[in-house]
Amino acid sequence: MMEATFARVAPFPIIELDALLHDYLLGLVLIAGVERDTGARPVQWVHSSDLLDPTPFLTPRTVLLTTGAQFGDVPATEAVDAYVRRLVQAGTTALGVGVGLQWERIPPPLIEACDRHRLPLFRVPYDTPFLAVVRTAARLLDTRTAEDWGREQSAPPGLYSRRERLANSEAALRVAVLQLLLGGRRELAEQVASQLLPPLPRGSIAVLGFADPPPAALAAELAPLIAEQPGVLSASTGGVTTVVAEAGFVSGLRRVLARHRVAAGVSERGSMDELPELMEQAERAAELAGRQDPPAPLDYRPQMHAGVLQLLQGSPEAARRAQGLLAPLRRHDERHGDLLEQSLAAWLRHNGQISPTAAELGVHRHTLRGRVQTAAELLQRDLDDPDARAELWAALRLAR
């Protein structure tokens, strides 16, 4: 009787667990704690947490998502049993475990504990971010709310505010993860992102940037590509959307932006360690892309930063200093028939990346490293210093 009374006055709608589990795009698989009425169990919200005891933050009828990081690689049976027992006592509807992050497969002790305590346990595949599960639940709950109010009624109180809070929370999380990556804190960024966002980009990446807000048609087409795709991170801040994507996704994103005539900037390829520089490249290219008619994505080129150099090119003093700076390299090349200046210029053009520079020059990577090291010694410059690199790049351009 108490349960029925609460259902009539509950401020939030309720869906059945089956509605979530049967969404084929999520790929959720129920593996333990199955009873005859499991599919009919009520769901009022979805929450993610890797706390050993998340119950202070849970309300009844919640589906909890976790990576299992709180248990380590080999979970102890006693700890897992106590964890599941606490969830059941808190009225948790079901437990979802994301695989491929902490565990490749759900450990038997957790499966056994969920069977023992009759808590539905389902597997969340690696390619399904927790955020996608939360969004799906929110969509289903919103639909149920609209159905309850009827077609004649206006939108129910709190429906749009709930959507807005979810959207704002996601936007803030994306910005925080991007800031962590810019600060070189990759491990912490992955820990933060693992709760709700798709796996972060790895390997060779590029950055795309364009002004907010995109046209509605573009936003709908871009959403699955930049918000739910593993290997792609997007964040909006300061009126600009920044997309950090693995190199393999860049051409597809570029085609979408070109089709909608968006003035976007596309950086060179690089590593996550070069993210600040790649973002600057994308911003500069986006600025110039906006001057095109019609607007279109524009790939970054080093010449786009030639504005200051053009001022220096008219200065005899700048040219004289450039010649003096590079003199040790040129004397060495003349005496030994070497190519230090050419190698250094190519290395700087490739942002200090050895492999593509060596491929362009047709030399072995060890040979290129030796040339760069010799150049640094002759010039008495620390080539890890961005100021030194900028000075040398300017000198090479002025001394041609």
Beta strands, then each sheet from edge to edge (+ up, - down):
strand 1: 15-16
strand 2: 29-32
strand 3: 42-43
strand 4: 45-48
strand 5: 62-66
strand 6: 94-98
strand 7: 121-124
strand 8: 205-211
strand 9: 232-237
strand 10: 240-246
strand 11: 265-266
strand 12: 298-299
sheet 1: 1+ 3-
sheet 2: 2+ 7- 6- 5- 4-
sheet 3: 9+ 10- 8+ 11- 12-
end
